[in-house]
Amino acid sequence: QVQLAESGGGLVQAGGSLRLSCTASRYVFDIYTWGWYRQAPGKEREMVANVTIGGHRNYGDAVKGRFTIDYDNLRNTAWLQMNNLRPEDTAVYYCNKREGPFNSWGQGTQVTVSS
């Protein structure tokens, strides 16, 4: 079992920035993928961004050019830098790490963007 601890959510005005962090409790496998997902009220959970151990990054269309995902192996931590935030980015953001058979989720952190 791997626990993911998230931090960094909050309230920000449109056009502002936030940085989310996610730290895993331990390593399980050398090959893994970090990801961030979000879920707004009444909507399904959607992929925001992910990055593989090789550094290949994918972004959802809604966040391309505004959000950046990164990670640090030594700190077993991933980040989501969110710039130029919009009210439609308001959601609960979840960290995800897939390692072999393990698919771990953070508890979620609320991001609210006011207009």
MDTraj code that builds the backbone (N, CA, C; nanometers):
import mdtraj as md
import numpy as np

residues = "GLN VAL GLN LEU ALA GLU SER GLY GLY GLY LEU VAL GLN ALA GLY GLY SER LEU ARG LEU SER CYS THR ALA SER ARG TYR VAL PHE ASP ILE TYR THR TRP GLY TRP TYR ARG GLN ALA PRO GLY LYS GLU ARG GLU MET VAL ALA ASN VAL THR ILE GLY GLY HIS ARG ASN TYR GLY ASP ALA VAL LYS GLY ARG PHE THR ILE ASP TYR ASP ASN LEU ARG ASN THR ALA TRP LEU GLN MET ASN ASN LEU ARG PRO GLU ASP THR ALA VAL TYR TYR CYS ASN LYS ARG GLU GLY PRO PHE ASN SER TRP GLY GLN GLY THR GLN VAL THR VAL SER SER".split()
xyz = np.array([
    [0.0844, -0.1192, 0.0000],
    [0.0000, 0.0000, 0.0000],
    [0.0884, 0.1250, 0.0000],
    [0.0510, 0.2214, -0.0813],
    [0.1243, 0.3465, -0.0897],
    [0.0280, 0.4599, -0.0562],
    [0.0671, 0.5459, 0.0353],
    [-0.0148, 0.6637, 0.0684],
    [0.0398, 0.7855, -0.0034],
    [-0.0511, 0.8662, -0.0569],
    [-0.0141, 0.9903, -0.1225],
    [-0.0691, 1.1069, -0.0412],
    [0.0178, 1.2002, -0.0079],
    [-0.0221, 1.3172, 0.0697],
    [-0.0157, 1.4407, -0.0180],
    [-0.1299, 1.5075, -0.0338],
    [-0.1395, 1.6255, -0.1188],
    [-0.1415, 1.7529, -0.0362],
    [-0.0993, 1.8606, -0.1005],
    [-0.1097, 1.9925, -0.0390],
    [-0.1089, 2.0977, -0.1482],
    [-0.1487, 2.2203, -0.1121],
    [-0.1333, 2.3317, -0.2036],
    [-0.2609, 2.3881, -0.2613],
    [-0.3751, 2.3277, -0.2343],
    [-0.4987, 2.3826, -0.2878],
    [-0.5372, 2.5113, -0.2161],
    [-0.6451, 2.5743, -0.2641],
    [-0.6916, 2.6965, -0.2002],
    [-0.7786, 2.7788, -0.2912],
    [-0.7981, 2.9038, -0.2496],
    [-0.8804, 2.9991, -0.3234],
    [-0.7896, 3.1009, -0.3912],
    [-0.8149, 3.1252, -0.5193],
    [-0.7327, 3.2193, -0.5952],
    [-0.8223, 3.2917, -0.6948],
    [-0.7842, 3.4124, -0.7286],
    [-0.8588, 3.4870, -0.8297],
    [-0.8202, 3.4404, -0.9698],
    [-0.9106, 3.4608, -1.0633],
    [-0.8822, 3.4266, -1.2024],
    [-0.7551, 3.4971, -1.2477],
    [-0.6732, 3.4223, -1.3195],
    [-0.5451, 3.4746, -1.3643],
    [-0.4305, 3.4440, -1.2701],
    [-0.4633, 3.3968, -1.1505],
    [-0.3604, 3.3663, -1.0519],
    [-0.2999, 3.2289, -1.0715],
    [-0.2133, 3.1916, -0.9765],
    [-0.1403, 3.0649, -0.9844],
    [-0.1482, 2.9895, -0.8527],
    [-0.1400, 2.8587, -0.8623],
    [-0.1280, 2.7705, -0.7468],
    [-0.0345, 2.6565, -0.7836],
    [0.0275, 2.5983, -0.6809],
    [0.1142, 2.4828, -0.7021],
    [0.0722, 2.3728, -0.6069],
    [0.0332, 2.2601, -0.6629],
    [-0.0055, 2.1441, -0.5845],
    [0.1143, 2.0505, -0.5696],
    [0.1244, 1.9879, -0.4528],
    [0.2309, 1.8917, -0.4264],
    [0.1705, 1.7590, -0.3844],
    [0.2429, 1.6522, -0.4132],
    [0.1988, 1.5176, -0.3766],
    [0.3217, 1.4346, -0.3449],
    [0.3284, 1.3814, -0.2237],
    [0.4421, 1.3002, -0.1807],
    [0.3946, 1.1599, -0.1485],
    [0.4649, 1.0626, -0.2042],
    [0.4315, 0.9226, -0.1801],
    [0.5072, 0.8708, -0.0579],
    [0.4434, 0.7771, 0.0143],
    [0.5023, 0.7266, 0.1392],
    [0.6212, 0.6347, 0.1151],
    [0.6259, 0.5685, -0.0008],
    [0.7374, 0.4785, -0.0282],
    [0.7399, 0.4444, -0.1763],
    [0.8527, 0.3909, -0.2189],
    [0.8646, 0.3372, -0.3539],
    [0.8238, 0.1902, -0.3539],
    [0.7635, 0.1509, -0.4660],
    [0.7307, 0.0101, -0.4814],
    [0.8034, -0.0495, -0.6011],
    [0.7985, 0.0218, -0.7143],
    [0.8637, -0.0215, -0.8360],
    [0.9433, 0.0933, -0.8953],
    [1.0401, 0.0588, -0.9796],
    [1.1214, 0.1600, -1.0457],
    [1.0500, 0.2244, -1.1632],
    [0.9462, 0.1604, -1.2125],
    [0.8727, 0.2135, -1.3258],
    [0.7366, 0.2611, -1.2760],
    [0.7074, 0.3884, -1.2993],
    [0.5823, 0.4429, -1.2475],
    [0.5396, 0.5633, -1.3308],
    [0.4153, 0.6022, -1.3106],
    [0.3587, 0.7201, -1.3744],
    [0.2900, 0.8049, -1.2684],
    [0.3226, 0.9323, -1.2655],
    [0.2537, 1.0279, -1.1793],
    [0.1426, 1.0949, -1.2607],
    [0.0329, 1.1248, -1.1935],
    [-0.0744, 1.1940, -1.2630],
    [-0.1533, 1.2833, -1.1705],
    [-0.2201, 1.3804, -1.2292],
    [-0.3152, 1.4661, -1.1580],
    [-0.4491, 1.4589, -1.2315],
    [-0.5552, 1.4456, -1.1530],
    [-0.6907, 1.4405, -1.2052],
    [-0.7735, 1.5439, -1.1290],
    [-0.8873, 1.5765, -1.1836],
    [-0.9758, 1.6685, -1.1121],
    [-1.1217, 1.6293, -1.1349],
    [-1.2035, 1.6694, -1.0390],
    [-1.3460, 1.6425, -1.0488],
    [-1.4234, 1.7631, -0.9990],
    [-1.5020, 1.8210, -1.0877],
    [-1.5872, 1.9343, -1.0527],
    [-1.7254, 1.8821, -1.0144],
    [-1.8020, 1.9567, -0.9375],
    [-1.9363, 1.9114, -0.8972],
    [-2.0226, 1.8762, -1.0178],
    [-2.0822, 1.7589, -1.0128],
    [-2.1705, 1.7154, -1.1201],
    [-2.1002, 1.6659, -1.2446],
    [-1.9674, 1.6588, -1.2404],
    [-1.8921, 1.6139, -1.3569],
    [-1.8091, 1.4911, -1.3233],
    [-1.7670, 1.4200, -1.4270],
    [-1.6818, 1.3040, -1.4070],
    [-1.5379, 1.3479, -1.3818],
    [-1.4631, 1.2582, -1.3180],
    [-1.3216, 1.2863, -1.2960],
    [-1.2501, 1.2861, -1.4312],
    [-1.1616, 1.3839, -1.4512],
    [-1.0882, 1.3941, -1.5768],
    [-0.9385, 1.4029, -1.5521],
    [-0.8627, 1.3563, -1.6472],
    [-0.7172, 1.3637, -1.6387],
    [-0.6732, 1.5067, -1.6674],
    [-0.5895, 1.5587, -1.5824],
    [-0.5329, 1.6919, -1.6011],
    [-0.3948, 1.6818, -1.6656],
    [-0.3104, 1.5971, -1.6077],
    [-0.1743, 1.5820, -1.6592],
    [-0.1149, 1.4539, -1.6046],
    [-0.0219, 1.3944, -1.6787],
    [0.0567, 1.2843, -1.6244],
    [0.1969, 1.2869, -1.6837],
    [0.2857, 1.2189, -1.6148],
    [0.4248, 1.2120, -1.6592],
    [0.4785, 1.0735, -1.6267],
    [0.5475, 1.0142, -1.7237],
    [0.6060, 0.8825, -1.7038],
    [0.7475, 0.8957, -1.6504],
    [0.8052, 0.7833, -1.6068],
    [0.9401, 0.7823, -1.5535],
    [1.0383, 0.8305, -1.6592],
    [1.0067, 0.8120, -1.7864],
    [1.0941, 0.8598, -1.8930],
    [1.0792, 1.0081, -1.9212],
    [0.9857, 1.0748, -1.8544],
    [0.9679, 1.2182, -1.8706],
    [0.8670, 1.2582, -1.9756],
    [0.7956, 1.1611, -2.0332],
    [0.6934, 1.1959, -2.1312],
    [0.5706, 1.2516, -2.0594],
    [0.5266, 1.3692, -2.1022],
    [0.4150, 1.4374, -2.0370],
    [0.2924, 1.4451, -2.1274],
    [0.1778, 1.4287, -2.0663],
    [0.0506, 1.4450, -2.1354],
    [-0.0347, 1.5444, -2.0574],
    [-0.1099, 1.6259, -2.1288],
    [-0.1962, 1.7244, -2.0655],
    [-0.3358, 1.7184, -2.1259],
    [-0.4350, 1.7444, -2.0423],
    [-0.5692, 1.7593, -2.0927],
    [-0.5784, 1.8851, -2.1782],
    [-0.6669, 1.8823, -2.2765],
    [-0.6777, 1.9959, -2.3678],
    [-0.7095, 2.1266, -2.2951],
    [-0.7867, 2.1172, -2.1893],
    [-0.8300, 2.2374, -2.1187],
    [-0.7172, 2.3091, -2.0449],
    [-0.6062, 2.2389, -2.0204],
    [-0.4996, 2.2980, -1.9387],
    [-0.3686, 2.3162, -2.0139],
    [-0.3626, 2.2710, -2.1379],
    [-0.2381, 2.2821, -2.2144],
    [-0.1922, 2.4259, -2.2229],
    [-0.0642, 2.4450, -2.1983],
    [-0.0066, 2.5790, -2.2034],
    [-0.0200, 2.6577, -2.0742],
    [-0.0984, 2.6060, -1.9789],
    [-0.1180, 2.6764, -1.8517],
    [-0.0663, 2.5966, -1.7322],
    [-0.0768, 2.4645, -1.7385],
    [-0.0357, 2.3785, -1.6277],
    [0.0912, 2.3027, -1.6660],
    [0.1720, 2.2730, -1.5638],
    [0.2933, 2.1945, -1.5846],
    [0.3053, 2.0903, -1.4744],
    [0.3307, 1.9664, -1.5139],
    [0.3530, 1.8589, -1.4169],
    [0.5022, 1.8290, -1.4106],
    [0.5491, 1.8022, -1.2904],
    [0.6894, 1.7671, -1.2731],
    [0.7026, 1.6735, -1.1529],
    [0.8202, 1.6111, -1.1384],
    [0.8406, 1.5197, -1.0267],
    [0.9877, 1.5166, -0.9898],
    [1.0130, 1.4634, -0.8702],
    [1.1491, 1.4498, -0.8183],
    [1.1627, 1.3101, -0.7610],
    [1.2488, 1.2307, -0.8209],
    [1.2661, 1.0925, -0.7744],
    [1.3158, 1.0864, -0.6302],
    [1.4152, 1.1689, -0.5981],
    [1.4759, 1.1618, -0.4648],
    [1.3754, 1.1953, -0.3555],
    [1.2841, 1.2869, -0.3867],
    [1.1857, 1.3279, -0.2864],
    [1.0543, 1.2514, -0.2999],
    [1.0472, 1.1645, -0.4028],
    [0.9256, 1.0850, -0.4260],
    [0.8036, 1.1761, -0.4263],
    [0.8153, 1.2854, -0.4994],
    [0.7143, 1.3907, -0.4987],
    [0.6851, 1.4370, -0.6413],
    [0.5583, 1.4699, -0.6632],
    [0.5168, 1.5301, -0.7903],
    [0.4494, 1.6635, -0.7619],
    [0.4536, 1.7507, -0.8606],
    [0.3920, 1.8825, -0.8464],
    [0.3047, 1.9120, -0.9680],
    [0.2085, 1.9997, -0.9479],
    [0.1308, 2.0521, -1.0585],
    [0.1319, 2.2042, -1.0447],
    [0.2035, 2.2698, -1.1334],
    [0.2059, 2.4148, -1.1350],
    [0.0922, 2.4626, -1.2242],
    [0.0039, 2.5434, -1.1671],
    [-0.1150, 2.5895, -1.2402],
    [-0.1087, 2.7410, -1.2536],
    [-0.0981, 2.7884, -1.3749],
    [-0.0907, 2.9318, -1.4032],
    [-0.2142, 2.9759, -1.4824],
    [-0.2374, 3.1066, -1.4776],
    [-0.3496, 3.1642, -1.5516],
    [-0.4790, 3.0869, -1.5238],
    [-0.5070, 3.0675, -1.3972],
    [-0.6236, 2.9888, -1.3579],
    [-0.7536, 3.0573, -1.3979],
    [-0.8511, 2.9739, -1.4290],
    [-0.9832, 3.0201, -1.4733],
    [-1.0901, 2.9651, -1.3801],
    [-1.2051, 3.0295, -1.3722],
    [-1.3120, 2.9763, -1.2864],
    [-1.3487, 2.8320, -1.3205],
    [-1.3384, 2.7935, -1.4458],
    [-1.3720, 2.6557, -1.4842],
    [-1.2675, 2.5538, -1.4383],
    [-1.1575, 2.5989, -1.3817],
    [-1.0592, 2.5078, -1.3231],
    [-1.0989, 2.4673, -1.1812],
    [-1.2035, 2.5282, -1.1284],
    [-1.2494, 2.4948, -0.9939],
    [-1.2904, 2.3480, -0.9859],
    [-1.2298, 2.2761, -0.8913],
    [-1.2541, 2.1320, -0.8777],
    [-1.1754, 2.0799, -0.7587],
    [-1.2009, 1.9552, -0.7250],
    [-1.1133, 1.8829, -0.6327],
    [-1.0074, 1.8135, -0.7182],
    [-0.8826, 1.8358, -0.6826],
    [-0.7708, 1.7804, -0.7582],
    [-0.7124, 1.6616, -0.6820],
    [-0.6901, 1.5531, -0.7554],
    [-0.6407, 1.4301, -0.6965],
    [-0.5068, 1.3922, -0.7594],
    [-0.4158, 1.3534, -0.6745],
    [-0.2876, 1.3008, -0.7187],
    [-0.3014, 1.1502, -0.7404],
    [-0.2283, 1.0989, -0.8363],
    [-0.2317, 0.9558, -0.8670],
    [-0.0909, 0.9075, -0.8988],
    [-0.0589, 0.7871, -0.8507],
    [0.0693, 0.7252, -0.8865],
    [0.0448, 0.5786, -0.9179],
    [0.0851, 0.5384, -1.0366],
    [0.0711, 0.3994, -1.0778],
    [0.2095, 0.3342, -1.0818],
    [0.2253, 0.2261, -1.0039],
    [0.3517, 0.1528, -0.9969],
    [0.3185, 0.0052, -1.0038],
    [0.3519, -0.0584, -1.1142],
    [0.3211, -0.2006, -1.1254],
    [0.1730, -0.2239, -1.1018],
    [0.1391, -0.3137, -1.0074],
    [-0.0026, -0.3432, -0.9824],
    [-0.0708, -0.2408, -0.8919],
    [0.0059, -0.1445, -0.8402],
    [-0.0494, -0.0485, -0.7460],
    [-0.0972, 0.0770, -0.8180],
    [-0.2166, 0.1200, -0.7821],
    [-0.2750, 0.2425, -0.8363],
    [-0.3232, 0.3251, -0.7169],
    [-0.2426, 0.4227, -0.6752],
    [-0.2672, 0.4952, -0.5513],
    [-0.3235, 0.6339, -0.5795],
    [-0.4115, 0.6793, -0.4867],
    [-0.4756, 0.8099, -0.5000],
    [-0.4559, 0.8922, -0.3733],
    [-0.4400, 1.0221, -0.3921],
    [-0.4397, 1.1130, -0.2795],
    [-0.5809, 1.1398, -0.2317],
    [-0.5911, 1.2144, -0.1223],
    [-0.7211, 1.2395, -0.0617],
    [-0.7986, 1.3503, -0.1337],
    [-0.7309, 1.4242, -0.2186],
    [-0.7947, 1.5331, -0.2914],
    [-0.7727, 1.6663, -0.2222],
    [-0.7547, 1.7704, -0.3016],
    [-0.7388, 1.9050, -0.2481],
    [-0.8243, 1.9997, -0.3329],
    [-0.8964, 2.0875, -0.2642],
    [-0.9904, 2.1764, -0.3320],
    [-0.9163, 2.2957, -0.3921],
    [-0.9460, 2.3222, -0.5173],
    [-0.8977, 2.4433, -0.5848],
    [-1.0213, 2.5221, -0.6281],
    [-1.0295, 2.6463, -0.5839],
    [-1.1417, 2.7327, -0.6183],
    [-1.0880, 2.8595, -0.6818],
    [-1.1380, 2.8897, -0.8018],
    [-1.0940, 3.0074, -0.8752],
    [-1.2123, 3.1028, -0.8873],
    [-1.1962, 3.2208, -0.8312],
    [-1.3046, 3.3199, -0.8357],
    [-1.2878, 3.4111, -0.9561],
    [-1.4012, 3.4569, -1.0070],
    [-1.3959, 3.5435, -1.1265],
    [-1.3861, 3.6902, -1.0888],
])
top = md.Topology()
chain = top.add_chain()
for i, resn in enumerate(residues, 1):
    res = top.add_residue(resn, chain, resSeq=i)
    for name in ("N", "CA", "C"):
        top.add_atom(name, md.element.get_by_symbol(name[0]), res)
traj = md.Trajectory(xyz[None], top)
